[in-house]
Amino acid sequence: MAERLLSHVVSDLCLGKPALRSLSVTATVADALSALKRSEDSFISVWSCSHGGGLNEEEECKCVGKICMVDVICYLSQEKNLLSPSLALKSPVSVLLPEAPGLVMHIEPFSSLLEAIDLILKGAQNLVVPIKTRRRVDHKQKHLQANHGGREYCWITQEDMMRFLLSSIGLFSPIPALSIESLDIISTDIITIDYLSPASEAIEPISRSLSNQTSVAVIDPDGILIGEISPSTLSCCPETVAAALTTLSTGDLMSYIDCGGPPEDLVKVVKERLKKKGLERMLEEFSITPSSPNSPLSSSDEESSNGGVIRSGKYSRSLSYSARMVRRAEAIVCNPGSSLVAVMIQAIAHRVNYVWVIEDDCSLVGIVTFCDMLKVFRDQLESVD
């Protein structure tokens, strides 16, 4: 069955992965914002380095977490920071790190596949692995480090693990063909918000969904899934979305972030409401501009218009476009009868760690995450260990 998978080690998953772009824990939020805007990756690792004490002792470095644009947006959305955004940007980057421990963990390249899976099932989202590559350090960017203590690292994500298992999916037969309902991996522990509620009520849910790598489901009073406020979509937005979070309704926020840029009418609404709230400093320090009416759509937007993406005529919205991440902001969905392998492929194809589960009437049933799927594969591997 899956015996040959047990011979693989963590380094097998690192082949071809680039060295991490990283930020020093001594950097500021402004440094983090600048680095995120320049990076092609949604997340940047944060490192703490210290000398052992002796003259000949090497510098000891450890990855202490990761940050993305969503962290910056949620931080700037706090009331005190809305009053003075420039002061908030001078805060240490450590204020952006999530309080949940163990989201990023170090692992040796010779560790077994089972060890890596177990760390993920215990809560790790990124496994930091030393690699043998050499890259020149850009000394003009003192806060961005290419190596740590003379070593370079990459990291393995939950998506990397699922892609690796998918390449050997036939070894797990017949499990992948079973429905997610029969495998009992549909979780009802979901984060939701009402479509008509103030977007400000979504700030804490967004932070929470970012920590567990899911999303915030937007529903109507009847429990129908309208769409989602996804951290992966927000990661492609500028920091000025913090102003929209403060002033708009949840439904309007979905439209605001689900385009090539915010629509002109919503930008006008945001500016007017910021003035009424006495938050002119936000307008002074950040430029909030509408999108072009002829914003292009990505090819995948056109291809994904059928099936697997929730789109209600009543609440239909324009498609999203991002140069960094080619994916719409509508929710990715399946039904309880969908097979494990179908849901797995669906999530990987859309670069998300979860798929919403709905009934035929679009009522929300629950969610299936990569961790839920990974538990199934871990049980199969354990039976041959």
C-alpha positions as CSV (number, residue, x, y, z in Angstrom):
1,M,0.0,0.0,0.0
2,A,1.7,3.2,1.2
3,E,4.8,1.6,2.6
4,R,7.2,3.3,0.2
5,L,6.0,6.7,1.4
6,L,7.4,6.0,4.8
7,S,10.9,6.0,3.4
8,H,10.6,9.6,2.4
9,V,12.2,12.4,4.6
10,V,11.4,16.1,4.9
11,S,14.2,17.1,2.5
12,D,12.3,15.3,-0.3
13,L,9.6,18.0,0.0
14,C,12.1,20.8,-0.2
15,L,13.4,20.1,-3.7
16,G,13.2,23.2,-5.8
17,K,11.9,25.4,-3.0
18,P,13.6,28.8,-2.8
19,A,15.3,30.2,0.3
20,L,13.0,32.1,2.7
21,R,12.8,35.9,2.4
22,S,12.8,37.0,6.0
23,L,12.5,39.9,8.3
24,S,14.4,40.6,11.6
25,V,12.3,40.7,14.7
26,T,13.9,44.1,15.3
27,A,12.2,45.6,12.2
28,T,9.1,47.8,12.4
29,V,5.6,47.4,11.0
30,A,6.6,49.9,8.3
31,D,9.6,47.6,7.3
32,A,7.2,44.6,7.2
33,L,4.7,46.6,5.0
34,S,7.5,47.5,2.6
35,A,8.8,44.0,2.5
36,L,5.4,42.5,1.8
37,K,4.7,44.9,-1.0
38,R,8.0,43.9,-2.7
39,S,7.6,40.1,-2.1
40,E,6.0,37.7,-4.5
41,D,5.0,35.6,-1.5
42,S,2.0,36.3,0.7
43,F,3.9,35.5,3.9
44,I,7.3,36.6,5.2
45,S,9.1,34.8,8.0
46,V,10.3,36.7,11.1
47,W,13.6,35.8,12.8
48,S,15.3,36.3,16.0
49,C,19.1,36.0,16.1
50,S,21.5,36.1,19.0
51,H,25.2,35.4,19.6
52,G,26.2,32.5,21.8
53,G,28.5,34.7,23.8
54,G,31.9,33.4,22.9
55,L,34.1,35.0,20.3
56,N,34.1,31.9,18.1
57,E,30.5,30.9,18.7
58,E,28.2,31.1,15.7
59,E,25.1,33.3,15.7
60,E,22.0,31.4,16.8
61,C,18.9,32.1,14.8
62,K,15.3,31.0,15.1
63,C,12.2,31.7,13.0
64,V,9.7,33.0,15.6
65,G,6.7,33.4,13.3
66,K,5.3,34.7,10.0
67,I,3.4,37.7,8.9
68,C,1.3,38.8,5.9
69,M,-0.6,41.8,4.7
70,V,-3.7,40.7,6.7
71,D,-1.8,41.1,9.9
72,V,-0.9,44.7,8.9
73,I,-4.5,45.4,7.9
74,C,-6.0,44.1,11.1
75,Y,-3.4,46.0,13.2
76,L,-4.1,49.3,11.4
77,S,-7.9,48.6,11.9
78,Q,-7.6,49.0,15.6
79,E,-9.1,52.2,16.8
80,K,-6.0,53.7,18.3
81,N,-4.0,53.0,15.2
82,L,-6.7,54.5,12.9
83,L,-6.2,57.8,14.8
84,S,-2.5,57.8,14.0
85,P,-1.4,55.3,11.3
86,S,2.1,56.7,11.0
87,L,2.7,56.1,14.7
88,A,1.4,52.6,14.3
89,L,3.8,51.9,11.5
90,K,6.7,52.7,13.8
91,S,5.7,49.8,16.2
92,P,8.0,46.7,16.3
93,V,7.0,44.0,13.9
94,S,6.5,41.7,16.9
95,V,3.0,43.3,17.5
96,L,1.9,41.5,14.3
97,L,2.9,38.1,15.4
98,P,0.0,35.9,16.4
99,E,-0.2,34.9,20.0
100,A,-0.9,31.2,19.2
101,P,2.3,29.3,19.7
102,G,3.7,26.6,17.4
103,L,2.4,27.9,14.1
104,V,6.0,27.9,12.8
105,M,8.3,25.1,13.9
106,H,11.8,24.0,12.9
107,I,12.5,20.5,11.7
108,E,15.6,18.8,10.4
109,P,15.8,17.7,6.8
110,F,16.4,14.0,7.7
111,S,13.1,13.9,9.8
112,S,10.6,11.4,8.5
113,L,7.4,12.2,6.6
114,L,5.4,11.0,9.6
115,E,7.2,13.4,12.0
116,A,6.4,16.3,9.6
117,I,2.7,15.2,9.4
118,D,2.5,14.9,13.2
119,L,3.8,18.4,13.7
120,I,1.2,19.8,11.3
121,L,-1.6,17.9,13.0
122,K,-0.4,19.4,16.3
123,G,-0.9,22.9,14.9
124,A,2.2,23.8,12.9
125,Q,1.4,25.6,9.6
126,N,4.9,26.1,8.4
127,L,7.9,23.7,9.0
128,V,11.2,25.5,8.7
129,V,13.9,23.4,7.1
130,P,17.6,24.2,6.5
131,I,18.7,23.9,2.9
132,K,22.0,23.9,1.0
133,T,21.9,26.9,-1.2
134,R,23.8,30.1,-1.5
135,R,22.3,33.5,-2.1
136,R,23.9,37.0,-2.0
137,V,22.7,39.2,0.8
138,D,21.3,42.6,-0.2
139,H,23.0,44.8,2.3
140,K,20.8,47.7,1.3
141,Q,17.9,45.9,3.0
142,K,19.3,45.5,6.5
143,H,16.1,44.1,7.9
144,L,15.7,41.5,5.2
145,Q,18.0,38.5,5.7
146,A,18.9,35.8,3.2
147,N,20.6,33.6,5.7
148,H,20.7,33.0,9.5
149,G,23.7,31.9,11.4
150,G,25.4,31.0,8.1
151,R,22.5,28.8,7.0
152,E,19.6,29.2,4.6
153,Y,16.1,27.8,5.1
154,C,12.9,27.1,3.2
155,W,9.6,26.1,4.7
156,I,7.1,23.4,4.0
157,T,3.4,24.4,4.2
158,Q,0.3,22.3,4.6
159,E,-0.3,22.7,0.9
160,D,3.1,21.3,0.1
161,M,2.4,18.3,2.1
162,M,-1.0,17.7,0.4
163,R,0.6,18.1,-3.0
164,F,3.2,15.5,-2.1
165,L,0.5,13.1,-1.0
166,L,-1.6,13.8,-4.0
167,S,1.3,12.6,-6.2
168,S,1.0,9.2,-4.6
169,I,-2.8,9.2,-4.1
170,G,-3.2,5.8,-5.8
171,L,-1.3,4.1,-2.9
172,F,-4.1,5.0,-0.5
173,S,-6.9,3.4,-2.6
174,P,-9.9,3.1,-1.9
175,I,-9.9,5.8,0.8
176,P,-9.6,8.8,-1.6
177,A,-12.7,7.8,-3.5
178,L,-14.9,7.8,-0.3
179,S,-17.1,10.8,0.4
180,I,-16.0,13.4,3.0
181,E,-19.3,12.7,4.8
182,S,-18.6,9.0,5.1
183,L,-15.0,9.8,6.3
184,D,-16.5,12.1,9.0
185,I,-14.2,15.0,8.3
186,I,-16.7,17.8,7.9
187,S,-16.2,20.2,10.7
188,T,-19.0,22.4,12.0
189,D,-16.5,24.6,13.9
190,I,-16.7,27.5,11.4
191,I,-16.4,31.3,11.6
192,T,-19.3,33.2,10.2
193,I,-20.6,36.7,9.9
194,D,-23.9,38.2,8.7
195,Y,-23.9,39.8,5.3
196,L,-25.6,43.0,6.6
197,S,-23.4,43.4,9.7
198,P,-20.7,46.1,10.1
199,A,-17.4,45.0,8.6
200,S,-15.7,46.1,11.8
201,E,-17.3,43.1,13.4
202,A,-15.2,40.9,11.1
203,I,-11.8,42.1,12.2
204,E,-11.4,39.6,15.1
205,P,-12.9,36.7,13.0
206,I,-10.5,37.6,10.2
207,S,-7.5,37.4,12.6
208,R,-8.8,34.1,14.0
209,S,-9.4,32.6,10.5
210,L,-5.8,33.6,9.6
211,S,-4.5,31.8,12.6
212,N,-6.2,28.6,11.7
213,Q,-5.8,29.0,7.9
214,T,-9.5,29.1,7.0
215,S,-11.8,32.0,6.2
216,V,-14.8,33.9,7.4
217,A,-18.1,32.7,5.8
218,V,-20.5,35.4,5.0
219,I,-24.1,34.2,5.4
220,D,-27.6,35.6,5.2
221,P,-30.2,35.3,8.0
222,D,-31.3,31.9,6.6
223,G,-27.8,30.4,6.9
224,I,-27.2,30.6,3.1
225,L,-23.5,31.0,2.2
226,I,-23.2,34.3,0.2
227,G,-19.4,34.3,0.0
228,E,-16.4,34.7,2.2
229,I,-13.9,37.3,3.6
230,S,-10.7,35.3,2.9
231,P,-7.3,36.1,4.3
232,S,-5.8,35.0,1.1
233,T,-7.8,37.6,-0.8
234,L,-7.0,40.3,1.7
235,S,-3.3,39.5,1.5
236,C,-3.4,40.8,-2.1
237,C,-5.0,44.1,-1.0
238,P,-3.2,47.3,0.2
239,E,-3.1,48.4,3.8
240,T,-5.8,51.0,3.1
241,V,-8.4,48.2,3.4
242,A,-8.2,49.0,7.1
243,A,-10.3,52.1,6.3
244,A,-13.0,50.0,4.6
245,L,-13.1,47.6,7.5
246,T,-13.8,50.5,9.8
247,T,-16.6,52.1,7.7
248,L,-18.4,49.6,5.5
249,S,-20.9,46.8,5.9
250,T,-19.7,43.3,5.4
251,G,-21.5,43.0,2.1
252,D,-19.9,46.3,0.9
253,L,-16.5,45.1,2.1
254,M,-16.8,42.0,-0.1
255,S,-17.3,44.2,-3.1
256,Y,-14.5,46.5,-2.0
257,I,-11.9,43.7,-1.9
258,D,-13.3,41.6,-4.8
259,C,-12.2,43.8,-7.7
260,G,-9.0,45.0,-9.4
261,G,-9.3,47.8,-6.8
262,P,-12.1,49.3,-4.8
263,P,-15.1,50.7,-6.8
264,E,-15.3,54.5,-7.0
265,D,-18.6,54.7,-5.2
266,L,-17.4,52.7,-2.2
267,V,-14.2,54.7,-2.1
268,K,-16.4,57.9,-1.8
269,V,-18.4,56.2,1.0
270,V,-15.3,55.3,2.9
271,K,-13.8,58.8,2.7
272,E,-17.1,60.4,3.8
273,R,-17.5,58.0,6.8
274,L,-13.9,58.5,7.9
275,K,-14.5,62.2,8.1
276,K,-17.6,61.7,10.1
277,K,-15.7,59.5,12.5
278,G,-12.9,62.1,12.9
279,L,-10.4,59.8,11.2
280,E,-9.0,62.4,8.7
281,R,-5.5,61.3,9.6
282,M,-6.2,58.0,7.7
283,L,-7.0,60.0,4.6
284,E,-4.0,62.2,5.0
285,E,-1.5,59.5,5.5
286,F,-2.8,56.8,3.1
287,S,-4.0,57.3,-0.5
288,I,-7.4,55.5,-1.1
289,T,-8.0,55.4,-4.8
290,P,-10.7,53.6,-6.9
291,S,-10.0,50.9,-9.5
292,S,-10.1,51.5,-13.2
293,P,-13.5,50.6,-14.6
294,N,-11.7,48.4,-17.2
295,S,-9.7,46.4,-14.8
296,P,-8.7,43.1,-16.5
297,L,-9.7,39.7,-15.4
298,S,-7.3,36.8,-15.0
299,S,-7.7,33.7,-17.1
300,S,-8.5,31.6,-14.1
301,D,-11.3,34.0,-13.2
302,E,-12.9,33.1,-16.6
303,E,-12.2,29.4,-16.3
304,S,-13.6,29.1,-12.8
305,S,-17.0,30.6,-13.5
306,N,-18.7,27.2,-13.4
307,G,-19.0,24.9,-10.4
308,G,-17.0,24.8,-7.2
309,V,-17.3,28.6,-6.7
310,I,-20.4,30.0,-4.9
311,R,-22.1,32.7,-6.8
312,S,-25.6,33.9,-5.9
313,G,-27.5,36.0,-8.4
314,K,-29.0,38.0,-5.6
315,Y,-25.6,38.9,-4.2
316,S,-23.4,38.6,-7.3
317,R,-20.2,40.6,-7.3
318,S,-17.5,41.5,-9.8
319,L,-14.5,39.2,-10.2
320,S,-11.3,39.8,-8.5
321,Y,-7.9,40.4,-10.1
322,S,-4.5,40.3,-8.5
323,A,-1.1,40.2,-10.2
324,R,0.2,38.1,-7.2
325,M,-2.6,35.7,-6.7
326,V,-4.9,34.7,-9.5
327,R,-8.1,33.7,-7.8
328,R,-11.5,35.1,-7.2
329,A,-12.8,35.9,-3.8
330,E,-15.9,33.9,-4.0
331,A,-16.1,30.9,-1.7
332,I,-14.8,27.5,-2.9
333,V,-17.5,24.9,-2.1
334,C,-18.3,21.2,-2.3
335,N,-21.1,19.0,-1.0
336,P,-21.1,16.3,1.6
337,G,-21.1,13.6,-1.1
338,S,-17.9,14.9,-2.7
339,S,-15.0,12.5,-2.6
340,L,-11.9,13.1,-0.6
341,V,-9.6,13.3,-3.6
342,A,-12.0,15.7,-5.4
343,V,-12.0,18.1,-2.5
344,M,-8.3,17.8,-2.1
345,I,-7.7,18.7,-5.7
346,Q,-10.2,21.5,-5.5
347,A,-8.4,23.1,-2.6
348,I,-5.0,22.7,-4.1
349,A,-6.2,24.1,-7.5
350,H,-7.5,27.3,-5.8
351,R,-4.5,27.6,-3.4
352,V,-6.6,27.4,-0.2
353,N,-6.4,25.2,2.8
354,Y,-10.1,24.5,3.1
355,V,-13.3,24.0,1.2
356,W,-16.8,25.0,2.4
357,V,-19.4,22.3,2.5
358,I,-22.9,23.3,1.4
359,E,-26.2,21.6,0.6
360,D,-28.0,22.0,-2.8
361,D,-29.8,25.1,-1.5
362,C,-26.4,26.7,-0.6
363,S,-27.0,26.4,3.1
364,L,-23.7,26.1,4.9
365,V,-23.0,22.7,6.4
366,G,-19.4,23.1,7.6
367,I,-15.8,23.1,6.3
368,V,-13.1,20.6,5.4
369,T,-9.5,21.6,6.0
370,F,-6.2,20.2,4.9
371,C,-5.7,19.1,8.5
372,D,-9.0,17.1,8.3
373,M,-7.8,15.4,5.2
374,L,-4.3,14.9,6.5
375,K,-5.6,12.9,9.5
376,V,-7.1,10.4,7.1
377,F,-3.8,9.9,5.3
378,R,-1.9,9.8,8.7
379,D,-4.2,6.9,9.9
380,Q,-3.4,5.0,6.7
381,L,0.3,5.5,7.1
382,E,0.2,4.5,10.7
383,S,-1.4,1.2,9.8
384,V,1.7,0.2,7.9
385,D,4.3,1.9,10.1
